[in-house]
Amino acid sequence: MGRHRRGATREVTVADLIDELRRFDPRLEVRLAVQPRMPQEHAVGAVTEADGMVWIGEGGRRGYAPDEVGDRLGWT
């Protein structure tokens, strides 16, 4: 998700995100991982629409993400 066939980044749509999330248990919590060199864990905040896009707000830093997160996201 988020990459074009040739490796160029592309925009992720709501449909793309829904399709990705369907693979997981709907009871699982969701976190955002940011900063590839030292992955940090952030909660998901409010979600809204503005300026022709859907915005997912950051709900507060929770600490550092486990090493496995960076590995599975392809950051290591």
URGI-V783121 format. One record per residue. N is the residue number from 1. D_LAST is the distance of its C-alpha to the last C-alpha in Angstrom with 1 decimal. Layout:
# URGI-V783121
<<N:D_LAST> <N:D_LAST>>
This chain:
# URGI-V783121
<<1:17.7> <2:17.8> <3:17.4> <4:20.4> <5:21.0> <6:20.4> <7:17.0> <8:19.0> <9:18.3> <10:21.3> <11:22.7> <12:22.2> <13:25.7> <14:27.0> <15:27.6> <16:24.0> <17:22.9> <18:25.7> <19:24.9> <20:21.3> <21:22.6> <22:25.4> <23:23.0> <24:22.8> <25:25.6> <26:27.4> <27:27.9> <28:24.3> <29:23.5> <30:21.2> <31:18.8> <32:16.9> <33:13.4> <34:13.3> <35:11.7> <36:7.9> <37:8.0> <38:10.1> <39:10.3> <40:14.1> <41:16.2> <42:19.2> <43:22.1> <44:23.5> <45:26.8> <46:29.6> <47:29.4> <48:31.9> <49:32.9> <50:33.9> <51:34.2> <52:33.6> <53:30.2> <54:29.0> <55:27.4> <56:25.3> <57:25.9> <58:23.7> <59:25.4> <60:24.3> <61:21.4> <62:21.0> <63:18.7> <64:15.1> <65:13.1> <66:12.3> <67:8.9> <68:9.5> <69:9.5> <70:6.0> <71:5.4> <72:8.6> <73:8.1> <74:5.7> <75:3.8> <76:0.0>>
